[in-house]
Amino acid sequence: MMIKNTKLTLLALTATLMATQAQAQFAVGLHGGAAISRTDATPNGTNAVYGLNGQYDALRYLSIRLNAVHGTLSGGDKAVPANMYYENNFYQADLNLKFYPVGIMKQSRTETSLYYLSKIYAGVGIGVLNNNTKIHNVVADVFNYKGNYKGTDYVVPVEFGIDIPLSRVFSDKGLSLNLNYRINYCGSDKVDGYDPNLASNKSKDVYNAATLGISYKF
């Protein structure tokens, strides 16, 4: 009896391990879109952003993704000498945890509608933002900091999106389109080169990004 139970336990562990390995997929991809600044220098600017990414699917509903991004942030009005204006040619690298809530449901592996819904995700991460900011120098004494900025700061991205499989339904491998929207909470108020000494300035700089990407899972 003990030997039989041991065999059953080993079979169960083997099946579990094989299932885990079967769903542990890797993916690589490209993405590009628009970065929208939300800093002290207004009006907000919209510029191009693009990058590379790699993803590991630890579970059907949980993935780890690494991003490398390059783009430009800008804001303000350079046509008016008294107004703030900046351009930031930045690089960013971040590591994110993505959660696919519908992927928890077993039916998402057999029902087409739930299968596609299981590709909707939310995520959060941590990374570094390397800034190369050049500003229009404003003559005023209302700043804690004002100047060209080349610091590196932490960034916390919060994202929402969907991976749309281009291969046959229920296939874990192949090409996918990715629609993604991110809010990047920066660890500094110098991303735009200005840190106004104002009571209303209680938040650090933020930028959003809307991108379209393509990835290959293998």
N, CA, C and O of each residue as an XYZ file, in Angstrom:
872
protein
N       0.833     -1.215      0.000
C       0.000      0.000      0.000
C       0.864      1.260      0.000
O       0.592      2.222     -0.718
N       1.934      1.224      0.844
C       2.802      2.385      0.927
C       3.492      2.642     -0.401
O       3.625      3.786     -0.836
N       3.943      1.533     -1.055
C       4.610      1.674     -2.352
C       3.647      2.240     -3.386
O       4.018      3.089     -4.196
N       2.409      1.763     -3.352
C       1.394      2.245     -4.295
C       1.130      3.731     -4.097
O       1.048      4.488     -5.064
N       0.996      4.148     -2.834
C       0.762      5.566     -2.540
C       1.949      6.419     -2.971
O       1.782      7.534     -3.466
N       3.149      5.877     -2.776
C       4.352      6.609     -3.187
C       4.379      6.799     -4.694
O       4.714      7.874     -5.193
N       4.017      5.725     -5.423
C       3.973      5.825     -6.887
C       2.944      6.854     -7.339
O       3.205      7.642     -8.248
N       1.784      6.846     -6.707
C       0.744      7.811     -7.065
C       1.205      9.235     -6.785
O       0.948     10.151     -7.567
N       1.888      9.407     -5.658
C       2.397     10.740     -5.310
C       3.422     11.216     -6.325
O       3.401     12.371     -6.749
N       4.331     10.306     -6.717
C       5.341     10.660     -7.710
C       4.708     10.986     -9.056
O       5.131     11.920     -9.737
N       3.693     10.213     -9.438
C       2.994     10.488    -10.689
C       2.315     11.851    -10.656
O       2.344     12.595    -11.636
N       1.701     12.171     -9.512
C       1.034     13.464     -9.368
C       2.037     14.604     -9.438
O       1.782     15.623    -10.080
N       3.188     14.435     -8.773
C       4.221     15.471     -8.807
C       4.780     15.638    -10.213
O       5.031     16.758    -10.658
N       4.976     14.516    -10.915
C       5.483     14.575    -12.284
C       4.507     15.293    -13.201
O       4.906     16.116    -14.024
N       3.218     14.976    -13.054
C       2.189     15.626    -13.877
C       2.146     17.120    -13.607
O       2.009     17.926    -14.527
N       2.264     17.485    -12.324
C       2.255     18.906    -11.962
C       3.449     19.624    -12.556
O       3.319     20.730    -13.081
N       4.630     18.987    -12.473
C       5.841     19.587    -13.015
C       5.752     19.746    -14.520
O       6.148     20.777    -15.063
N       5.227     18.720    -15.204
C       5.086     18.794    -16.657
C       4.112     19.884    -17.059
O       4.338     20.582    -18.048
N       3.029     20.042    -16.304
C       2.046     21.089    -16.604
C       2.660     22.459    -16.413
O       2.424     23.375    -17.202
N       3.460     22.594    -15.345
C       4.113     23.880    -15.090
C       5.084     24.221    -16.200
O       5.145     25.362    -16.657
N       5.862     23.204    -16.640
C       6.818     23.431    -17.706
C       6.115     23.751    -19.014
O       6.605     24.560    -19.801
N       4.958     23.117    -19.254
C       4.237     23.340    -20.506
C       3.731     24.765    -20.613
O       3.653     25.310    -21.714
N       3.386     25.381    -19.488
C       2.849     26.720    -19.550
C       3.916     27.786    -19.296
O       3.622     28.981    -19.330
N       5.149     27.357    -19.043
C       6.238     28.313    -18.829
C       6.798     28.702    -20.185
O       7.685     28.028    -20.710
N       6.291     29.779    -20.750
C       6.645     30.206    -22.092
C       7.491     31.476    -22.042
O       7.404     32.266    -21.102
N       8.303     31.647    -23.068
C       9.080     32.868    -23.233
C       8.545     33.640    -24.434
O       7.986     33.053    -25.361
N       8.720     34.961    -24.410
C       8.307     35.797    -25.537
C       9.270     36.968    -25.671
O       9.805     37.468    -24.681
N       9.481     37.396    -26.906
C      10.273     38.595    -27.188
C       9.451     39.478    -28.114
O       8.661     38.980    -28.916
N       9.637     40.796    -28.002
C       8.811     41.671    -28.818
C       9.362     43.070    -28.995
O      10.353     43.463    -28.381
N       8.681     43.808    -29.858
C       8.954     45.217    -30.138
C       7.683     46.003    -29.875
O       6.581     45.480    -30.040
N       7.831     47.261    -29.466
C       6.648     48.103    -29.302
C       7.013     49.561    -29.558
O       8.167     49.964    -29.413
N       6.014     50.337    -29.938
C       6.212     51.760    -30.188
C       4.902     52.502    -30.054
O       3.824     51.918    -30.161
N       5.008     53.806    -29.816
C       3.791     54.596    -29.649
C       4.088     56.011    -29.230
O       5.031     56.634    -29.719
N       3.274     56.520    -28.313
C       3.357     57.921    -27.907
C       3.589     58.038    -26.408
O       2.975     57.325    -25.614
N       4.483     58.948    -26.031
C       4.720     59.285    -24.626
C       4.123     60.660    -24.362
O       4.401     61.612    -25.092
N       3.311     60.764    -23.330
C       2.620     62.015    -22.997
C       3.123     62.509    -21.645
O       2.954     61.831    -20.631
N       3.740     63.688    -21.629
C       4.295     64.211    -20.381
C       3.193     64.744    -19.475
O       2.177     65.259    -19.941
N       3.418     64.609    -18.178
C       2.527     65.190    -17.167
C       3.425     65.770    -16.075
O       3.522     65.243    -14.967
N       4.077     66.874    -16.433
C       5.072     67.479    -15.556
C       4.676     68.913    -15.226
O       3.555     69.344    -15.499
N       5.629     69.652    -14.627
C       5.352     71.039    -14.250
C       5.294     71.973    -15.455
O       4.642     73.016    -15.403
N       5.973     71.603    -16.538
C       6.001     72.434    -17.742
C       4.805     72.087    -18.621
O       4.758     71.012    -19.218
N       3.854     72.983    -18.696
C       2.642     72.766    -19.487
C       2.546     73.806    -20.597
O       3.127     74.883    -20.464
N       1.825     73.523    -21.700
C       1.002     72.329    -21.935
C       1.845     71.067    -22.138
O       3.012     71.131    -22.526
N       1.225     69.932    -21.866
C       1.912     68.652    -22.001
C       2.249     68.358    -23.454
O       1.471     68.667    -24.357
N       3.406     67.763    -23.674
C       3.817     67.386    -25.017
C       3.616     65.904    -25.277
O       3.581     65.100    -24.345
N       3.484     65.545    -26.555
C       3.352     64.148    -26.976
C       4.452     63.837    -27.982
O       4.612     64.545    -28.977
N       5.211     62.775    -27.719
C       6.348     62.420    -28.560
C       6.427     60.912    -28.742
O       5.703     60.149    -28.103
N       7.326     60.503    -29.630
C       7.485     59.082    -29.934
C       8.249     58.359    -28.829
O       9.137     58.919    -28.186
N       7.873     57.096    -28.631
C       8.579     56.208    -27.708
C       8.591     54.813    -28.324
O       7.620     54.412    -28.965
N       9.670     54.080    -28.138
C       9.744     52.729    -28.693
C      10.684     51.890    -27.836
O      11.479     52.420    -27.060
N      10.579     50.566    -27.990
C      11.419     49.727    -27.156
C      11.360     48.254    -27.491
O      10.682     47.828    -28.426
N      12.101     47.480    -26.690
C      12.167     46.028    -26.780
C      11.665     45.436    -25.473
O      11.712     46.087    -24.429
N      11.189     44.208    -25.534
C      10.735     43.560    -24.306
C      10.929     42.053    -24.387
O      10.938     41.458    -25.465
N      11.082     41.466    -23.223
C      11.143     40.017    -23.091
C      10.241     39.586    -21.951
O      10.160     40.273    -20.932
N       9.562     38.458    -22.108
C       8.580     38.040    -21.107
C       8.711     36.556    -20.793
O       8.985     35.736    -21.670
N       8.508     36.236    -19.519
C       8.472     34.849    -19.055
C       7.123     34.605    -18.396
O       6.757     35.293    -17.443
N       6.386     33.626    -18.904
C       5.078     33.280    -18.341
C       5.268     32.220    -17.259
O       5.366     31.030    -17.558
N       5.318     32.653    -16.018
C       5.504     31.719    -14.908
C       4.282     30.829    -14.726
O       4.406     29.642    -14.425
N       3.097     31.415    -14.912
C       1.823     30.703    -14.847
C       0.942     31.222    -15.975
O       1.306     32.180    -16.657
N      -0.201     30.602    -16.172
C      -1.112     31.072    -17.217
C      -1.645     32.469    -16.916
O      -2.068     33.185    -17.823
N      -1.625     32.847    -15.668
C      -2.186     34.140    -15.278
C      -1.153     35.084    -14.670
O      -1.522     36.130    -14.138
N       0.135     34.738    -14.737
C       1.165     35.567    -14.116
C       2.432     35.543    -14.960
O       2.970     34.478    -15.263
N       2.905     36.740    -15.339
C       4.093     36.843    -16.182
C       5.060     37.878    -15.618
O       4.673     38.797    -14.896
N       6.322     37.697    -15.970
C       7.369     38.659    -15.623
C       7.900     39.232    -16.927
O       8.284     38.490    -17.831
N       7.919     40.564    -17.020
C       8.317     41.198    -18.275
C       9.418     42.219    -18.041
O       9.358     43.005    -17.096
N      10.423     42.200    -18.907
C      11.524     43.158    -18.874
C      11.410     44.076    -20.081
O      11.284     43.606    -21.211
N      11.453     45.385    -19.847
C      11.323     46.381    -20.909
C      12.569     47.252    -20.998
O      13.172     47.597    -19.981
N      12.948     47.601    -22.222
C      13.974     48.610    -22.483
C      13.357     49.630    -23.432
O      12.915     49.277    -24.526
N      13.326     50.891    -23.017
C      12.557     51.919    -23.731
C      13.428     53.140    -24.012
O      14.275     53.517    -23.202
N      13.206     53.744    -25.167
C      13.847     55.018    -25.513
C      12.788     55.944    -26.094
O      11.915     55.507    -26.845
N      12.868     57.220    -25.745
C      11.896     58.174    -26.264
C      12.226     59.594    -25.868
O      13.297     59.882    -25.335
N      11.285     60.471    -26.139
C      11.433     61.896    -25.832
C      10.220     62.379    -25.061
O       9.083     62.037    -25.387
N      10.474     63.175    -24.038
C       9.425     63.884    -23.316
C       9.612     65.369    -23.545
O      10.741     65.849    -23.642
N       8.516     66.095    -23.630
C       8.608     67.546    -23.768
C       7.362     68.188    -23.184
O       6.336     67.538    -22.986
N       7.479     69.478    -22.914
C       6.337     70.220    -22.393
C       6.653     71.695    -22.311
O       7.815     72.098    -22.377
N       5.615     72.497    -22.169
C       5.790     73.939    -22.112
C       5.617     74.587    -23.468
O       5.189     73.947    -24.428
N       5.955     75.861    -23.536
C       5.772     76.647    -24.758
C       7.039     77.450    -25.015
O       7.257     78.487    -24.388
N       7.881     76.972    -25.941
C       9.150     77.645    -26.209
C       8.980     78.920    -27.027
O       9.919     79.703    -27.170
N       7.768     79.126    -27.569
C       7.530     80.345    -28.345
C       7.387     81.577    -27.456
O       7.512     82.704    -27.933
N       7.128     81.367    -26.175
C       6.967     82.480    -25.230
C       8.177     82.496    -24.303
O       8.347     81.561    -23.521
N       9.026     83.526    -24.360
C      10.267     83.561    -23.579
C      10.069     83.397    -22.074
O      10.951     82.874    -21.393
N       8.937     83.834    -21.552
C       8.710     83.778    -20.104
C       8.176     82.424    -19.640
O       8.026     82.198    -18.440
N       7.889     81.528    -20.577
C       7.302     80.231    -20.219
C       8.359     79.131    -20.094
O       9.420     79.194    -20.715
N       8.048     78.135    -19.285
C       8.909     76.958    -19.181
C       8.804     76.120    -20.458
O       7.751     76.067    -21.094
N       9.902     75.473    -20.819
C       9.913     74.520    -21.927
C      11.100     73.578    -21.738
O      12.176     73.997    -21.310
N      10.889     72.295    -22.063
C      11.985     71.329    -21.943
C      11.837     70.213    -22.961
O      10.755     69.974    -23.497
N      12.943     69.541    -23.213
C      12.968     68.292    -23.964
C      13.871     67.320    -23.222
O      14.973     67.676    -22.805
N      13.401     66.101    -23.061
C      14.135     65.067    -22.338
C      14.278     63.843    -23.235
O      13.302     63.149    -23.520
N      15.508     63.590    -23.675
C      15.815     62.422    -24.497
C      16.195     61.286    -23.543
O      17.350     61.192    -23.128
N      15.241     60.429    -23.195
C      15.420     59.515    -22.070
C      15.547     58.052    -22.483
O      15.160     57.651    -23.581
N      16.106     57.272    -21.558
C      16.140     55.815    -21.651
C      15.542     55.250    -20.365
O      15.714     55.816    -19.286
N      14.841     54.133    -20.496
C      14.226     53.516    -19.318
C      14.332     51.999    -19.411
O      14.157     51.414    -20.481
N      14.620     51.376    -18.277
C      14.596     49.915    -18.164
C      13.781     49.562    -16.932
O      13.966     50.163    -15.874
N      12.881     48.593    -17.059
C      12.036     48.236    -15.922
C      11.638     46.770    -15.967
O      11.611     46.140    -17.025
N      11.331     46.246    -14.786
C      10.885     44.867    -14.612
C       9.479     44.891    -14.038
O       9.225     45.559    -13.036
N       8.551     44.152    -14.678
C       7.135     44.232    -14.321
C       6.532     42.863    -14.047
O       6.949     41.854    -14.615
N       5.554     42.853    -13.174
C       4.741     41.673    -12.904
C       3.374     41.904    -13.525
O       2.692     42.870    -13.182
N       2.962     41.018    -14.445
C       1.694     41.155    -15.154
C       0.719     40.075    -14.679
O       1.069     38.899    -14.579
N      -0.499     40.500    -14.393
C      -1.528     39.589    -13.876
C      -2.689     39.530    -14.858
O      -3.254     40.560    -15.224
N      -3.045     38.311    -15.286
C      -4.153     38.057    -16.205
C      -5.286     37.412    -15.405
O      -5.298     36.189    -15.266
N      -6.234     38.181    -14.877
C      -7.218     37.631    -13.935
C      -8.088     36.510    -14.497
O      -8.357     35.530    -13.803
N      -8.532     36.646    -15.753
C      -9.406     35.613    -16.324
C      -8.623     34.320    -16.576
O      -9.213     33.244    -16.679
N      -7.314     34.428    -16.672
C      -6.484     33.250    -16.892
C      -6.536     32.245    -15.763
O      -6.150     31.090    -15.943
N      -7.010     32.669    -14.593
C      -7.159     31.743    -13.467
C      -8.244     30.705    -13.753
O      -8.173     29.574    -13.273
N      -9.249     31.099    -14.539
C     -10.383     30.217    -14.815
C      -9.980     29.092    -15.773
O      -9.402     29.352    -16.828
N     -10.281     27.855    -15.410
C      -9.961     26.712    -16.257
C     -10.707     26.772    -17.587
O     -10.223     26.271    -18.602
N     -11.903     27.396    -17.573
C     -12.700     27.480    -18.799
C     -12.012     28.318    -19.881
O     -12.341     28.201    -21.061
N     -11.054     29.168    -19.475
C     -10.365     30.000    -20.461
C      -9.503     29.169    -21.401
O      -9.013     29.681    -22.407
N      -9.312     27.890    -21.082
C      -8.532     27.007    -21.940
C      -9.410     26.241    -22.925
O      -8.909     25.562    -23.821
N     -10.732     26.356    -22.748
C     -11.650     25.588    -23.603
C     -12.728     26.443    -24.264
O     -13.285     26.035    -25.283
N     -13.035     27.612    -23.715
C     -14.065     28.489    -24.277
C     -13.400     29.673    -24.975
O     -12.579     30.378    -24.389
N     -13.771     29.875    -26.238
C     -13.096     30.875    -27.063
C     -13.187     32.281    -26.482
O     -12.187     32.997    -26.424
N     -14.386     32.680    -26.050
C     -14.556     34.041    -25.532
C     -13.703     34.272    -24.287
O     -13.077     35.323    -24.150
N     -13.676     33.301    -23.387
C     -12.866     33.430    -22.175
C     -11.376     33.361    -22.497
O     -10.554     33.963    -21.806
N     -11.037     32.626    -23.548
C      -9.638     32.546    -23.963
C      -9.105     33.933    -24.320
O      -8.020     34.319    -23.885
N      -9.875     34.677    -25.113
C      -9.424     36.019    -25.493
C      -9.494     36.995    -24.318
O      -8.637     37.869    -24.186
N     -10.504     36.850    -23.469
C     -10.589     37.703    -22.281
C      -9.434     37.433    -21.318
O      -9.031     38.315    -20.560
N      -8.910     36.222    -21.353
C      -7.808     35.874    -20.455
C      -6.501     36.549    -20.849
O      -5.502     36.433    -20.140
N      -6.504     37.247    -21.967
C      -5.302     37.953    -22.417
C      -5.271     39.409    -21.942
O      -4.307     40.128    -22.208
N      -6.324     39.843    -21.238
C      -6.344     41.189    -20.649
C      -5.559     41.157    -19.343
O      -5.716     40.240    -18.537
N      -4.718     42.161    -19.142
C      -3.849     42.135    -17.966
C      -3.712     43.509    -17.314
O      -4.029     44.542    -17.905
N      -3.232     43.479    -16.086
C      -2.799     44.674    -15.359
C      -1.432     44.360    -14.779
O      -1.128     43.206    -14.475
N      -0.611     45.386    -14.626
C       0.737     45.124    -14.144
C       1.327     46.289    -13.378
O       0.850     47.421    -13.461
N       2.372     45.987    -12.632
C       3.107     47.008    -11.888
C       4.570     46.591    -11.864
O       4.887     45.402    -11.901
N       5.461     47.581    -11.801
C       6.875     47.243    -11.836
C       7.749     48.283    -11.167
O       7.265     49.201    -10.504
N       9.040     48.119    -11.356
C      10.036     49.052    -10.838
C      11.160     49.128    -11.864
O      11.499     48.128    -12.496
N      11.737     50.321    -12.028
C      12.796     50.471    -13.011
C      13.612     51.715    -12.783
O      13.487     52.384    -11.757
N      14.460     52.021    -13.764
C      15.299     53.216    -13.712
C      15.054     54.053    -14.960
O      14.862     53.525    -16.055
N      15.064     55.363    -14.772
C      14.850     56.328    -15.851
C      16.088     57.205    -15.952
O      16.424     57.930    -15.016
N      16.767     57.135    -17.095
C      17.960     57.944    -17.335
C      17.574     59.173    -18.150
O      17.136     59.057    -19.295
N      17.740     60.345    -17.552
C      17.279     61.593    -18.156
C      18.403     62.357    -18.848
O      19.545     62.361    -18.386
N      18.067     62.997    -19.951
C      18.963     63.947    -20.617
C      18.107     65.154    -20.998
O      17.671     65.291    -22.141
N      17.877     66.026    -20.012
C      16.909     67.114    -20.136
C      17.597     68.439    -20.437
O      18.569     68.819    -19.785
N      17.069     69.126    -21.435
C      17.525     70.481    -21.756
C      16.333     71.418    -21.644
O      15.249     71.124    -22.148
N      16.544     72.559    -20.976
C      15.428     73.456    -20.683
C      15.628     74.835    -21.297
O      16.731     75.230    -21.675
N      14.511     75.544    -21.376
C      14.536     76.981    -21.662
C      14.654     77.691    -20.317
O      13.803     77.526    -19.443
N      15.709     78.478    -20.158
C      15.981     79.119    -18.874
C      15.003     80.256    -18.614
O      14.971     81.244    -19.348
N      14.211     80.105    -17.567
C      13.230     81.118    -17.175
C      13.815     81.951    -16.039
O      14.315     81.405    -15.056
N      13.750     83.269    -16.176
C      14.263     84.161    -15.134
C      13.196     84.308    -14.059
O      12.261     85.097    -14.195
N      13.351     83.535    -12.988
C      12.396     83.574    -11.881
C      13.034     82.920    -10.663
O      13.951     82.108    -10.794
N      12.551     83.271     -9.494
C      13.103     82.745     -8.239
C      12.130     81.808     -7.527
O      12.175     81.681     -6.303
N      11.262     81.160     -8.275
C      10.238     80.311     -7.651
C      10.555     78.826     -7.826
O       9.652     77.990     -7.824
N      11.842     78.502     -7.978
C      12.225     77.118     -8.228
C      13.186     76.600     -7.160
O      14.141     77.280     -6.785
N      12.919     75.385     -6.674
C      13.907     74.685     -5.855
C      15.060     74.198     -6.718
O      16.207     74.128     -6.275
N      14.726     73.861     -7.966
C      15.739     73.430     -8.926
C      15.316     73.898    -10.305
O      14.134     73.898    -10.647
N      16.323     74.305    -11.101
C      16.062     74.722    -12.479
C      17.352     74.545    -13.256
O      18.380     75.120    -12.899
N      17.303     73.746    -14.323
C      18.509     73.555    -15.111
C      18.454     72.291    -15.948
O      17.539     71.479    -15.814
N      19.455     72.135    -16.820
C      19.579     70.904    -17.593
C      19.873     69.755    -16.627
O      20.695     69.891    -15.721
N      19.203     68.639    -16.825
C      19.258     67.551    -15.845
C      19.648     66.245    -16.523
O      19.046     65.849    -17.521
N      20.671     65.574    -15.967
C      21.141     64.297    -16.517
C      21.189     63.208    -15.449
O      22.047     62.327    -15.497
N      20.286     63.267    -14.503
C      20.261     62.274    -13.437
C      19.538     61.000    -13.829
O      18.820     60.951    -14.828
N      19.745     59.968    -13.018
C      19.046     58.691    -13.159
C      18.189     58.467    -11.924
O      18.690     58.529    -10.801
N      16.914     58.208    -12.119
C      15.960     58.086    -11.016
C      15.180     56.785    -11.137
O      15.130     56.173    -12.204
N      14.579     56.374    -10.040
C      13.706     55.203    -10.108
C      12.369     55.603    -10.727
O      11.983     56.771    -10.690
N      11.676     54.635    -11.287
C      10.365     54.864    -11.880
C       9.483     53.659    -11.559
O       9.950     52.521    -11.550
N       8.204     53.924    -11.298
C       7.236     52.863    -11.000
C       6.168     52.869    -12.090
O       5.287     53.729    -12.072
N       6.221     51.930    -13.039
C       5.191     51.853    -14.074
C       3.980     51.036    -13.617
O       4.118     49.962    -13.032
N       2.801     51.571    -13.900
C       1.542     50.853    -13.692
C       0.895     50.730    -15.065
O       0.747     51.731    -15.766
N       0.509     49.525    -15.458
C       0.070     49.331    -16.835
C      -1.184     48.476    -16.938
O      -1.529     47.700    -16.046
N      -1.856     48.662    -18.092
C      -3.044     47.892    -18.443
C      -2.945     47.572    -19.928
O      -2.413     48.368    -20.702
N      -3.453     46.413    -20.327
C      -3.364     46.099    -21.741
C      -3.990     44.769    -22.093
O      -4.642     44.121    -21.275
N      -3.769     44.382    -23.345
C      -4.265     43.092    -23.835
C      -3.281     42.548    -24.859
O      -2.776     43.285    -25.706
N      -3.015     41.252    -24.771
C      -2.243     40.527    -25.776
C      -3.236     39.811    -26.687
O      -4.018     38.982    -26.221
N      -3.210     40.120    -27.971
C      -4.165     39.537    -28.917
C      -3.456     38.478    -29.757
O      -2.660     38.829    -30.628
N      -3.720     37.189    -29.519
C      -3.036     36.130    -30.267
C      -3.389     36.178    -31.755
O      -4.548     36.366    -32.125
N      -2.377     36.005    -32.593
C      -2.590     35.944    -34.037
C      -2.542     34.507    -34.542
O      -2.851     34.246    -35.705
N      -2.158     33.585    -33.681
C      -2.141     32.168    -34.052
C      -3.508     31.554    -33.771
O      -4.440     32.262    -33.389
N      -3.633     30.254    -33.956
C      -4.928     29.603    -33.756
C      -5.342     29.645    -32.288
O      -4.499     29.750    -31.397
N      -6.631     29.562    -32.051
C      -7.188     29.633    -30.698
C      -6.627     28.505    -29.832
O      -6.478     27.370    -30.285
N      -6.320     28.842    -28.581
C      -5.803     27.925    -27.556
C      -4.356     27.494    -27.794
O      -3.837     26.629    -27.089
N      -3.711     28.097    -28.788
C      -2.292     27.823    -28.989
C      -1.471     28.772    -28.117
O      -1.700     29.981    -28.129
N      -0.521     28.229    -27.365
C       0.286     29.052    -26.470
C       1.466     29.705    -27.177
O       2.137     30.565    -26.607
N       1.718     29.300    -28.411
C       2.895     29.803    -29.116
C       2.491     30.594    -30.354
O       1.387     30.437    -30.875
N       3.408     31.452    -30.817
C       3.155     32.216    -32.026
C       3.156     33.711    -31.793
O       3.566     34.189    -30.735
N       2.690     34.450    -32.799
C       2.690     35.910    -32.767
C       1.480     36.462    -32.025
O       0.401     35.868    -32.034
N       1.683     37.618    -31.380
C       0.590     38.331    -30.711
C       0.771     39.825    -30.905
O       1.891     40.332    -30.951
N      -0.365     40.526    -31.019
C      -0.362     41.985    -30.950
C      -0.583     42.390    -29.502
O      -1.301     41.721    -28.759
N       0.044     43.497    -29.108
C      -0.106     43.968    -27.737
C      -0.513     45.431    -27.730
O       0.160     46.279    -28.314
N      -1.634     45.717    -27.053
C      -2.062     47.092    -26.803
C      -1.791     47.387    -25.337
O      -2.228     46.642    -24.460
N      -1.070     48.475    -25.068
C      -0.614     48.740    -23.708
C      -0.725     50.223    -23.376
O      -0.413     51.089    -24.193
N      -1.181     50.491    -22.145
C      -1.202     51.870    -21.641
C      -0.517     51.887    -20.284
O      -0.857     51.107    -19.395
N       0.456     52.788    -20.132
C       1.256     52.834    -18.914
C       1.227     54.222    -18.289
O       1.207     55.242    -18.979
N       1.226     54.225    -16.971
C       1.436     55.443    -16.196
C       2.755     55.254    -15.462
O       2.892     54.343    -14.646
N       3.727     56.119    -15.755
C       5.059     55.996    -15.185
C       5.254     57.054    -14.103
O       5.364     58.246    -14.392
N       5.294     56.600    -12.858
C       5.477     57.501    -11.720
C       6.979     57.642    -11.447
O       7.634     56.699    -11.005
N       7.502     58.825    -11.717
C       8.940     59.062    -11.606
C       9.338     59.367    -10.164
O       8.548     59.908     -9.391
N      10.563     59.016     -9.820
C      11.051     59.242     -8.468
C      11.663     60.602     -8.258
O      12.263     60.856     -7.213
N      11.525     61.493     -9.238
C      12.112     62.826     -9.147
C      11.154     63.863     -9.718
O      10.311     63.552    -10.559
N      11.297     65.095     -9.250
C      10.542     66.214     -9.820
C      11.419     67.043    -10.750
O      11.105     68.192    -11.060
N      12.543     66.434    -11.196
C      13.478     67.142    -12.073
C      13.488     66.582    -13.490
O      14.317     66.981    -14.308
N      12.577     65.666    -13.786
C      12.539     65.050    -15.110
C      12.383     66.104    -16.199
O      12.937     65.962    -17.289
N      11.624     67.172    -15.902
C      11.435     68.263    -16.862
C      12.416     69.408    -16.644
O      12.337     70.423    -17.336
N      13.334     69.264    -15.700
C      14.327     70.307    -15.440
C      13.859     71.413    -14.526
O      14.610     72.345    -14.239
N      12.618     71.320    -14.061
C      12.065     72.359    -13.183
C      11.457     71.718    -11.933
O      10.763     70.704    -12.016
N      11.726     72.321    -10.788
C      11.087     71.916     -9.534
C      10.559     73.176     -8.857
O      11.251     73.766     -8.028
N       9.340     73.598     -9.199
C       8.796     74.851     -8.662
C       8.620     74.804     -7.148
O       8.167     73.806     -6.587
N       8.986     75.895     -6.509
C       8.804     76.027     -5.059
C       7.430     76.621     -4.791
O       7.293     77.774     -4.383
N       6.414     75.791     -5.036
C       5.031     76.233     -4.894
C       4.273     75.248     -4.007
O       4.553     74.049     -4.016
N       3.318     75.761     -3.248
C       2.518     74.902     -2.370
C       1.718     73.883     -3.169
O       1.442     72.787     -2.682
N       1.347     74.241     -4.394
C       0.545     73.340     -5.228
C       1.379     72.223     -5.850
O       0.828     71.250     -6.365
N       2.704     72.359     -5.804
C       3.583     71.361     -6.415
C       3.907     70.266     -5.398
O       4.977     70.265     -4.790
N       2.973     69.342     -5.226
C       3.121     68.292     -4.220
C       3.476     66.936     -4.824
O       3.760     65.987     -4.092
N       3.464     66.839     -6.145
C       3.689     65.550     -6.796
C       4.954     65.578     -7.637
O       5.345     66.622     -8.160
N       5.589     64.415     -7.762
C       6.742     64.286     -8.636
C       6.260     64.094    -10.072
O       5.073     63.892    -10.328
N       7.210     64.161    -10.997
C       6.846     64.109    -12.409
C       6.293     62.738    -12.805
O       6.640     61.709    -12.226
N       5.427     62.766    -13.803
C       4.765     61.562    -14.322
C       4.743     61.656    -15.843
O       4.643     62.750    -16.398
N       4.835     60.520    -16.512
C       4.519     60.511    -17.941
C       3.759     59.231    -18.270
O       3.962     58.189    -17.646
N       2.888     59.330    -19.255
C       2.089     58.197    -19.719
C       2.620     57.724    -21.067
O       3.293     58.473    -21.776
N       2.317     56.496    -21.410
C       2.721     55.963    -22.708
C       1.645     55.018    -23.232
O       1.179     54.130    -22.518
N       1.260     55.220    -24.482
C       0.319     54.333    -25.172
C       1.064     53.694    -26.339
O       1.563     54.398    -27.217
N       1.140     52.362    -26.354
C       1.946     51.691    -27.368
C       1.209     50.523    -28.015
O       0.284     49.942    -27.448
N       1.658     50.206    -29.220
C       1.230     49.024    -29.957
C       2.472     48.187    -30.211
O       3.492     48.707    -30.664
N       2.392     46.902    -29.923
C       3.565     46.059    -30.098
C       3.238     44.729    -30.736
O       2.075     44.360    -30.894
N       4.285     44.022    -31.096
C       4.143     42.664    -31.607
C       5.181     41.793    -30.908
O       6.319     42.212    -30.702
N       4.781     40.588    -30.549
C       5.696     39.694    -29.841
C       5.563     38.279    -30.384
O       4.562     37.913    -31.000
N       6.597     37.505    -30.137
C       6.589     36.097    -30.539
C       6.849     35.244    -29.310
O       7.857     35.417    -28.625
N       5.935     34.325    -29.035
C       6.047     33.436    -27.873
C       6.538     32.064    -28.333
O       6.070     31.521    -29.334
N       7.489     31.519    -27.582
C       8.054     30.219    -27.962
C       8.300     29.347    -26.737
O       8.772     28.218    -26.868
